[in-house]
């Protein structure tokens, strides 16, 4: 099973040109960032950084002036037995909102699209889970599922297996010839590594506030001047505008005669 591999180049920098917006697709987040991070492989850029999301409030993680950012983080099981993840964070907790979204990828050799990941939306609540108050902070959590958890080919020193332990062959060579041992350790070979499903990508952002439409009404003052009055509590059109539009519609359809 072959997936598109991330390309590591000189463009892997943390500071982007002016006007650049980091807008990866869901498939790109899974294939080019989360899968490599889950096996400690090189990444195509450093725009996504490691963070302990559960130890902070969301606004503490974002740089000053930013309203969104992507992070790598590791989930922690809530109980020693089971598959429920801990959602307590900072002064509150993250609560699931809506249904999970499946992420698919078409393999390089063709065939049917394979499910490689999942995207979960969570909202940050102040306080404990039973009495928390929701906030405007949202997190999209990307995780590996299905084909995304298949073994991943990475480069490792020739003297180590995929568990990071020295092989018996390497130990024998080390005893016989130190020079050969050094050459073996410097050489790299491809090995299969199982991704760690505790790693996730967290896209944290603050929802934009939508201010209600402000209706301006004009009143005549005692001196004869027209003074505008802004009604911040009224939503939609004023009664005068609504009545006027109703009369125009009735006249155009002949109902007003």
C-alpha positions in Angstrom: 0.0 0.0 0.0 1.7 3.2 -1.2 0.8 6.7 0.0 2.2 10.0 -1.3 5.3 10.8 0.6 6.1 14.2 2.1 8.9 16.2 0.3 11.5 17.7 2.6 13.2 20.7 1.0 15.0 24.0 1.8 11.6 25.6 2.1 11.1 24.0 5.5 11.2 27.2 7.5 9.1 28.6 10.3 8.8 32.1 8.8 6.8 32.4 5.6 6.8 35.2 3.1 4.4 38.2 3.7 0.9 37.3 2.8 1.4 33.5 3.1 -1.4 31.6 4.8 -0.9 28.0 6.0 -4.1 26.3 4.7 -3.4 22.6 4.4 -6.2 20.3 3.3 -7.4 17.5 5.6 -5.6 14.9 3.5 -2.4 16.9 3.6 -2.5 17.2 7.4 -2.8 13.5 7.8 -0.3 12.3 5.1 2.4 15.0 5.2 2.4 16.0 8.8 0.6 13.6 11.2 1.8 10.3 9.8 5.5 11.4 9.7 5.3 12.9 13.2 3.8 9.7 14.6 6.9 7.8 13.6 9.4 10.7 14.3 10.2 11.1 10.6 11.3 14.4 8.8 8.5 16.9 8.2 7.9 19.1 5.0 8.0 22.3 7.1 8.0 23.5 10.7 4.7 25.4 10.6 3.2 22.8 13.0 5.0 22.7 16.3 4.8 20.4 19.4 2.6 21.6 22.3 1.1 20.2 25.4 -2.5 21.2 24.6 -3.9 19.7 27.8 -1.7 21.8 30.1 -2.9 25.2 28.7 -6.0 27.2 28.0 -6.3 27.7 24.2 -5.6 31.4 24.2 -2.3 30.8 26.0 -1.0 28.7 23.1 -1.6 31.2 20.3 1.1 33.8 19.5 0.1 37.4 20.1 -2.1 38.7 17.3 -3.0 35.3 16.0 -6.5 33.8 16.0 -5.5 30.2 14.9 -2.6 27.8 14.8 -1.8 24.1 14.3 -0.1 22.0 16.9 1.2 18.5 17.3 0.1 17.0 20.6 -0.2 13.6 22.3 -3.4 12.4 23.8 -3.6 10.8 27.2 -6.0 8.1 28.1 -8.5 9.1 30.9 -8.4 5.7 32.5 -5.7 3.0 32.5 -8.2 0.6 31.0 -10.4 1.7 28.1 -10.1 4.0 25.0 -11.5 7.3 26.4 -9.1 10.2 26.0 -8.6 12.8 28.7 -10.2 16.1 27.7 -9.4 18.3 30.8 -7.2 21.2 29.8 -6.1 24.4 31.6 -9.0 25.9 33.5 -11.7 23.9 31.7 -12.1 21.0 29.3 -12.7 20.3 25.6 -16.1 18.9 24.7 -17.0 17.2 21.4 -19.3 19.0 19.1 -21.0 17.4 16.1 -20.0 14.2 14.2 -16.5 13.1 13.3 -15.4 13.6 9.7 -13.6 10.8 7.9 -10.6 11.7 5.8 -9.8 9.7 2.7 -6.8 9.3 0.3 -6.4 7.6 -3.0 -3.3 5.3 -3.1 -0.5 6.0 -5.6 -1.2 2.7 -7.4 -4.9 3.6 -7.9 -7.9 1.7 -6.5 -10.6 2.8 -4.1 -10.0 5.7 -1.7 -8.8 4.6 1.8 -9.8 6.1 5.1 -6.6 7.4 6.6 -7.8 9.7 9.3 -10.6 11.4 11.3 -11.4 15.0 12.2 -13.2 15.7 15.4 -14.5 19.2 16.4 -14.3 20.2 20.1 -15.4 23.4 21.9 -13.5 24.7 25.0 -15.6 25.0 28.2 -14.6 26.9 31.3 -14.9 24.8 34.5 -15.6 21.2 35.2 -17.5 19.0 32.7 -20.8 19.1 34.5 -20.9 22.9 35.1 -18.7 24.3 32.4 -19.5 27.4 30.3 -18.8 27.3 26.6 -16.4 29.7 25.0 -15.6 30.9 21.4 -12.5 28.6 21.2 -12.7 25.6 18.9 -10.3 22.8 18.2 -10.3 20.5 15.2 -8.4 17.3 16.2 -6.9 15.2 13.5 -6.1 11.5 14.3 -4.9 8.5 12.4 -7.3 5.7 11.7 -7.7 2.8 9.3 -5.0 2.8 6.6 -3.3 5.8 8.3 -2.0 3.4 11.0 -0.3 1.0 8.6 3.5 0.7 9.1 5.5 3.6 7.7 8.9 3.4 6.0 11.5 5.6 7.6 15.3 5.9 7.5 17.0 4.6 10.6 20.7 3.9 11.4 21.7 0.5 10.0 22.6 -0.8 13.5 19.1 -0.4 14.9 15.9 -2.2 14.3 12.5 -0.6 14.4 12.3 -0.9 18.1 15.5 1.2 18.5 17.5 -1.7 19.8 20.9 -2.9 18.5 20.6 -6.0 16.5 22.7 -9.1 17.3 24.5 -8.8 13.9 25.5 -5.3 14.7 26.8 -6.4 18.1 28.9 -9.1 16.5 30.5 -6.7 14.0 31.2 -4.2 16.8 33.2 -6.8 18.7 35.2 -7.8 15.6 35.9 -4.5 14.0 35.4 -1.0 15.4 35.8 0.7 12.0 33.1 -1.5 10.5 30.9 -0.8 13.4 31.2 3.0 12.8 30.4 2.6 9.2 27.3 0.5 10.0 26.0 3.1 12.4 26.5 5.9 10.0 24.7 4.1 7.2 20.9 4.4 7.1 18.4 1.8 5.9 14.6 1.8 5.5 12.7 0.1 8.2 8.9 -0.2 8.9 7.6 1.6 12.0 4.1 1.5 13.4 2.6 5.0 13.9 1.8 6.0 17.4 -1.9 6.7 17.5 -1.6 9.0 20.5 -0.2 11.7 18.3 -2.8 14.2 16.9 -2.8 17.5 15.0 -4.8 20.2 16.8 -6.1 23.1 14.8 -7.1 25.7 17.4 -8.9 28.9 16.5 -11.3 31.5 17.9 -14.7 31.8 16.3 -15.4 35.2 14.7 -18.0 37.4 16.4 -20.9 38.4 14.2 -22.3 41.7 15.4 -26.0 42.3 14.9 -27.1 44.7 12.2 -27.4 48.2 13.6 -30.5 50.2 12.5 -30.2 54.0 12.3 -33.3 56.0 12.9 -33.4 59.8 12.5 -35.2 62.0 15.0 -35.8 65.8 14.9 -34.3 67.6 17.9 -35.9 70.6 19.6 -33.6 72.9 17.5 -34.8 71.3 14.3 -31.7 69.3 13.7 -31.9 65.7 12.6 -30.1 63.4 15.1 -29.5 59.7 14.2 -30.4 57.1 16.9 -28.7 53.7 16.7 -30.8 50.9 18.0 -28.3 48.2 19.0 -31.0 45.9 20.3 -33.2 45.6 17.3 -32.4 42.9 14.7 -33.3 43.1 11.1 -35.3 45.9 9.4 -37.1 48.6 11.3 -40.9 48.7 11.4 -41.0 51.6 9.0 -38.8 49.8 6.5 -40.8 46.6 6.8 -44.2 48.4 6.4 -42.9 50.3 3.4 -41.6 47.2 1.6 -44.9 45.4 2.3 -46.9 48.3 0.7 -44.6 48.3 -2.3 -45.0 44.5 -2.8 -48.8 44.7 -2.4 -49.0 47.5 -5.0 -46.8 45.6 -7.5 -49.0 42.5 -7.3 -52.3 44.4 -7.4 -53.3 43.3 -3.9 -53.3 46.8 -2.5 -56.2 48.0 -4.8 
